[in-house]
Amino acid sequence: MRYAESLPAAPASRPASLGELDLYLFAAGRHDSCWRFLGAHCVHQDGERGTRFAVWAPNARQLHVSGDFNGWSSVAHPLWMNNESGIWTAFIPGEHVRSH
């Protein structure tokens, strides 16, 4: 049995919401607190608690979040390009506090 087969199914990811002001300031090169929205953050989205992932990768064709919570799958949790900003996002519902 492979490690991933012994794990419960992780909830599917979906696009994460970012603030319009954050996106505007980032695109203008004037955002002085990018750490507040880039990276991994525990958030509430659409009434659900989970983890929001956001990375700036303007030349990427596809991105995924991998970790022990999904058996290090390279395809289980895709990120989505957030408009023309080059920022990719995903929201994964559930608690992932001790995940790596």
C-alpha positions, 0 to 999 in steps of 0.5 A: 500500500502506498502512503497516499492510499492510507490517508483520508481524502483531502478536501478539494481546493478551489480559488481563494479570494484576495482583496481588490486593494491588495491586487491593485497595489501589488500590480502597481508595485506599491504594496508594502505588506505582501506577506499579509496575503502571499504564502499560506494563511489560515482564513475563513472563506465563504463561511469555512475555515481553511488554508489560503495559498497565494504565490506570485509566479507570473510565468508558471503554467500550473501549480499545486499544493503538496503536503502530508495532508494529501500524500504529497500528491503533485496534482491533488490541489491545484492553484488558479491564476488570479486575473492578470496579476501573476498571483496563483491562489487556492483555498483548501478547507479544513484544519491543516495546522500540523501538516507539512 
